[in-house]
Every structure is written in C-alpha cells, then in structure tokens.
C-alpha cells in the first residue's frame, strides 16, 4: 500500500499554477470592467430610429438627414439671436470636437437647425456658424417643416409671448444690425444620432465639452 502522503500529493495543485489561475481571473475581471463605459448623456435604450427630414441648408441647397448617414450626428435646435444657451452650446460642441483626432473628427457632423426662420435667413445662419467652424451645417426653412424635425426629437420651439416686446441685443457673431424684437423658447438639448440614424443619447444644456468628447471617443472606438 502506498503511503497516505503520496496519495494526497496527487490531488494537490502546485502553488505556481494556482497563482496563474487566480491572476488570469483577475485580469479577465479588470478587462471586463475597463470595457464598460458610463455614458455622460441620457441614454435611450433601445435607440430610437429617426425618420429622414428635408430642410434648406445655409448654402441654399436642400439637405436631408440621410446625407450624413454613416457618421455620428450631433443635432441642436437654436437660433442666431439667442443670447446665451445657443452660443454657449455651440462652443461646447466645438471644444469637444477639437479634442478628437482628425480621423475621429471626420466621422462626426454637427447640425444647427434654426427655430427662428423668420429672421435666420440662410445667409445669416451661414455667417453665424462660420464664426464657430466652417464644418458646421446650418439648416432653416418654413417653420412647418422645422416643426416636423422638432417632433422627431420630442423638442419644442415657439415665440415667447411674454418676451416678444423685449429688446434683446444681437450678437456680433450674427452680423445683426438691429435689436431682436422677441425671444424664442426652445429645447436646449444636443441630440446624438448614430451612424445608423438612431437617436442614442441626449445632452442637457449643462453638458461639458469633456463629457461629450468622452462619449464620442468611446462610440468611435467601437
């Protein structure tokens, strides 16, 4: 009969192998954790498919959302007489995109849709956006057509009856020479549409450029 010690040694796992097994499990857990991204925007799960829309571009051409399919698209509804939310949001988007590589930047498109077509002519809208980036697309049209796009994103815009008589100075970046006779209340969120034309994330006004850049970098790496 073999001694008890020799029988026990056959079922004993060498310490070096045990260490390797534990280390492998630890590394797997770390990789799983590292791959998890916490979105900074408000996530829609599942994403909401977006219908195509057709609006007039600042250069006078007709623009359709389907033209940027294949890119991540950031959409914002605003207007050039806006005294605060609009210019600050556009600056944040500009700074977020500036933090991407050239290759990444080419895969993202920002679209500014005017909710004040009465004053935002294609020429005014084009000059306004060129002060931020020549790559930004500006869209305007009859309000009925703009409203169709608004509803697709559960957004709202309309003249504020309490502020219509308020004189609000225009911004130098718009090229306005007269004071604005009214303000427009509108949803101040940025909407992130995937390359498959699905609404995935929305960002409130208090978003930071770093947060937006973080989500963009993650999505572009997938």
C-alpha positions in Angstrom: 0.0 0.0 0.0 1.3 3.4 -0.9 1.7 5.9 1.9 -1.0 8.4 2.6 1.3 11.3 1.8 1.9 10.1 -1.8 -1.9 9.8 -2.4 -2.5 13.3 -1.1 0.2 14.8 -3.3 -1.5 13.6 -6.5 -4.6 15.8 -5.8 -2.6 18.8 -4.7 -2.5 21.8 -7.1 1.0 23.3 -7.3 1.1 26.8 -5.9 2.5 28.3 -9.1 -0.5 27.0 -11.1 -2.9 28.3 -8.5 -1.3 31.7 -8.7 -1.6 31.8 -12.5 -5.3 30.7 -12.4 -6.1 33.5 -9.9 -4.1 36.1 -11.8 -6.0 35.1 -15.0 -9.4 35.5 -13.4 -8.3 38.9 -12.0 -7.1 40.2 -15.4 -10.3 39.0 -17.0 -12.4 40.9 -14.5 -10.3 44.0 -15.0 -10.7 43.8 -18.8 -14.5 43.5 -18.4 -14.6 46.5 -16.0 -12.4 48.6 -18.3 -14.6 47.8 -21.3 -17.7 49.2 -19.5 -18.3 52.9 -20.5 -20.5 55.1 -18.4 -22.3 57.4 -20.8 -22.4 61.1 -19.8 -25.5 61.8 -21.8 -29.0 60.5 -21.2 -29.1 57.0 -22.9 -32.1 55.8 -24.9 -32.3 52.0 -24.6 -33.2 50.9 -27.2 -32.2 53.7 -29.5 -35.0 55.5 -31.4 -34.9 55.2 -35.2 -35.1 58.7 -36.8 -37.0 59.5 -39.9 -35.3 61.4 -42.7 -36.1 65.1 -42.9 -35.6 67.7 -45.6 -34.6 71.3 -44.8 -32.9 74.2 -46.6 -29.1 74.5 -46.0 -27.3 77.7 -45.4 -25.7 77.5 -48.8 -29.1 77.4 -50.5 -29.1 73.6 -51.2 -31.6 71.1 -49.9 -30.3 69.0 -47.1 -31.5 65.6 -45.9 -30.5 63.8 -42.7 -29.8 60.7 -44.7 -26.9 62.6 -46.3 -24.8 62.1 -43.2 -25.8 58.5 -42.5 -22.7 56.6 -41.6 -21.5 59.4 -39.3 -22.3 60.3 -35.7 -24.5 63.3 -36.0 -25.0 65.9 -33.3 -28.2 67.9 -33.7 -29.1 71.1 -31.9 -32.2 73.4 -32.3 -31.4 77.0 -31.7 -31.4 80.5 -33.3 -28.9 83.2 -34.0 -30.5 85.9 -31.8 -30.3 83.5 -28.8 -28.4 85.4 -26.0 -27.0 82.5 -24.0 -27.9 78.9 -24.4 -27.3 78.6 -28.2 -23.8 80.2 -28.5 -22.6 78.5 -25.3 -23.8 75.1 -26.5 -22.2 75.5 -29.9 -18.9 76.5 -28.2 -19.0 73.3 -26.1 -19.6 71.2 -29.2 -16.7 72.9 -30.9 -14.4 72.3 -28.0 -15.5 68.6 -27.7 -14.7 68.0 -31.4 -11.4 69.8 -31.1 -10.3 67.1 -28.7 -10.7 64.4 -31.2 -8.1 63.2 -33.7 -8.5 64.2 -37.3 -9.7 60.7 -38.2 -12.3 60.8 -35.4 -13.4 64.3 -36.2 -14.2 63.4 -39.8 -16.7 60.8 -38.5 -18.8 63.4 -36.6 -21.1 66.0 -38.0 -22.8 68.9 -36.1 -26.1 70.3 -37.4 -27.6 73.5 -36.1 -31.4 73.8 -37.0 -32.8 77.3 -36.7 -36.1 77.5 -34.9 -36.4 81.2 -35.9 -36.7 81.1 -39.8 -38.4 84.5 -39.7 -35.1 86.1 -39.0 -32.5 83.4 -39.7 -32.1 83.6 -43.4 -29.6 81.1 -44.9 -27.0 83.9 -45.3 -27.3 85.0 -41.6 -27.2 81.4 -40.4 -24.2 80.6 -42.5 -22.2 83.6 -41.3 -23.2 82.8 -37.7 -21.9 79.2 -37.8 -18.7 80.1 -39.7 -17.6 82.0 -36.6 -17.5 78.7 -34.8 -16.5 76.2 -37.5 -16.7 76.0 -41.3 -17.7 72.4 -41.0 -20.9 73.0 -39.0 -24.1 72.6 -41.1 -26.9 75.2 -40.6 -30.5 74.4 -41.6 -33.6 76.6 -41.9 -36.9 76.5 -43.7 -40.6 77.2 -43.2 -41.5 76.6 -39.6 -43.9 73.8 -40.5 -41.1 71.8 -41.9 -38.8 72.6 -39.0 -41.6 71.5 -36.6 -41.6 68.1 -38.2 -38.0 67.7 -37.3 -38.6 69.0 -33.8 -41.3 66.4 -33.1 -39.0 63.6 -34.2 -36.7 64.6 -31.2 -39.5 65.4 -28.8 -38.3 69.0 -28.9 -40.2 72.3 -28.8 -39.8 75.8 -30.0 -42.0 78.9 -30.2 -42.0 82.7 -29.6 -42.3 83.6 -26.0 -45.4 85.9 -25.8 -44.1 87.5 -22.6 -40.8 88.4 -24.3 -41.9 89.4 -27.7 -41.7 93.1 -26.8 -38.4 92.7 -25.1 -35.5 94.2 -26.9 -32.6 91.8 -26.9 -29.3 92.9 -28.4 -28.0 90.8 -31.2 -24.5 89.2 -31.1 -21.6 90.5 -33.1 -21.1 87.0 -34.5 -24.5 87.0 -36.2 -24.0 90.1 -38.3 -27.2 91.6 -37.0 -27.5 95.4 -37.1 -30.8 95.7 -35.3 -32.1 94.7 -31.9 -34.1 91.5 -31.8 -37.8 92.2 -31.1 -38.5 88.8 -29.4 -37.0 85.7 -27.9 -37.8 82.1 -28.8 -38.2 79.5 -26.1 -36.9 76.1 -27.2 -35.5 72.8 -26.1 -31.8 73.3 -25.4 -30.6 69.8 -25.7 -28.0 68.2 -28.0 -29.1 65.0 -29.7 -26.6 62.3 -30.7 -27.7 60.2 -33.7 -25.7 57.1 -34.5 -24.4 56.3 -38.0 -27.4 54.0 -38.4 -29.7 57.1 -37.9 -30.9 56.2 -34.4 -31.2 58.6 -31.5 -28.9 57.2 -28.8 -28.1 60.0 -26.4 -29.3 63.4 -25.4 -27.4 66.1 -23.5 -28.8 68.9 -21.4 -27.6 72.5 -21.5 -25.2 71.9 -18.6 -23.2 69.3 -20.6 -19.4 69.8 -20.6 -17.1 69.5 -23.6 -15.1 66.8 -21.9 -18.2 64.7 -21.2 -19.4 64.9 -24.8 -15.9 64.1 -26.1 -15.7 61.1 -23.8 -18.9 59.6 -25.2 -17.8 60.4 -28.8 -14.4 58.8 -28.3 -16.0 55.6 -26.9 -18.6 55.3 -29.7 -15.9 55.9 -32.4 -13.7 53.2 -30.9 -16.5 50.5 -31.2 
